[in-house]
Amino acid sequence: MQTLNLTDDILEKEHDYLVQSYQRPSFLLVRGQGMTLYDAQDKPYADWVAGIAVNALGYGDPGVAQAIQRQLETGLIHTSNLYHTIPHARLAEALVARSFADRVFFCNSGTEANEGALKFARRVAYDSGQTDKTEIVAFSGAFHGRTFGSLSITPKDKYQKPFKPLLQGVTIVDYNDIEGVRQAITDKTCAVIFETIQGEGGIHCATPEFAREVRCLCDMHGALLIFDEVQCGMGRTGHLWAHEALGVTPDMMTIAKPLAAGLPIGAILVTQAVADHIHLGDHGTTFGGGPLVTSVALHVLERVSQPDFLAHVRDVGDYLLERLSEINSPLIRQVRGRGLMVGLELTIDVSPIVKQGYERSLLLVNAGTNVIRLVPPLIARHSDVDFLIERLSLLLEQAHV
Ligand SMILES: *Cc1c(COP(=O)(O)O)cnc(C)c1O
């Protein structure tokens, strides 16, 4: 009774005091362990959402707790970017050592990372005396965030329409349409940006040919290529970076979601050629790269980039794809993805299935209308896949009658 009252009480407060921009299910999460979340009635939920591809190491991870604890013992949570501290330098070094990049700028979220990358692209052109080189090419189905710059390259009416006017000079091309890019890109293009695997847009992978051709076109027109790996980066595909499977490197890459195990962080990774044009005072942030978040991120990066860890993600990801393709349901249109970033496209709106999942102790999230997006903690095991398949099969059977 006590806990029911707690749930009711909290839900009522949320209803009364929060801006009503989210619709949430009517249970209250109070703790988590591994792949599992528990509500106030101690009902478990197998978590195939992971805080939207954030909680790569799951819940209650002792290594994460230790990284937090060790940093707290120094007393430094935040100092601002006015001063030198240890963890952000070490994290930047570790990111550079494991990527195409030469330098890193830290911020606090995915949208901020993209915002910064767009600013850097304009700054590079401006610094080179090309003041009219301001245009951006982005893609259908993209999701880059909700602040004005990122929103401007997120071509979804529902997100954009109430907030116009947006950034000028954005051209949207169909994802994976090489010819479209060839027509859209000009010498006024300062950047082309895409997700190497689209998350929110429904788990669509960029093809290697597309990535190669866009790289060439960018070089021809002096435009910078930006990869948004906010969702697909940091081990999710079984590669540390999703673009490793494409054989193409960008000029900038944005990352965020899983980087600090759930603490807010974002980063823009850039080549030296980009960094050469970013000067003192050009961009800044109060919180970005703080000692606590970067300590934790260094721990996450060291864990996630281990070959054994990445092999585990590939192994469980392959098993997931295999088990999903065995489900015999006329509602399934396609199963696709890489590693533990998988989409199950149905012939129907998936939101009732997500809702009924709650009844069956399963947390699922959609990607668009027809796709169930499976982005669990990267510590998921075969037995977690088995549980998912059992419950999902039931849900699909229910939905079909
Ligand atoms: C979530 C996401 C973002 C935005 O990240 P926020 O931290 O919510 O601002 C940007 N790009 C991609 C690919 C994402 O999945």
The ligand as a Gaussian input file, in Angstrom:
#p B3LYP/6-31G(d) Opt

LIG

0 1
 C       19.932000      11.456000     -29.096000
 C       20.627000      11.928000     -30.288000
 C       21.030000      13.270000     -30.418000
 C       20.674000      14.318000     -29.376000
 O       21.254000      14.038000     -28.164000
 P       20.714000      14.811000     -26.853000
 O       21.708000      14.403000     -25.805000
 O       19.337000      14.329000     -26.606000
 O       20.763000      16.251000     -27.141000
 C       21.742000      13.633000     -31.535000
 N       22.043000      12.743000     -32.492000
 C       21.675000      11.455000     -32.407000
 C       22.057000      10.513000     -33.486000
 C       20.946000      11.006000     -31.315000
 O       20.547000       9.741000     -31.244000

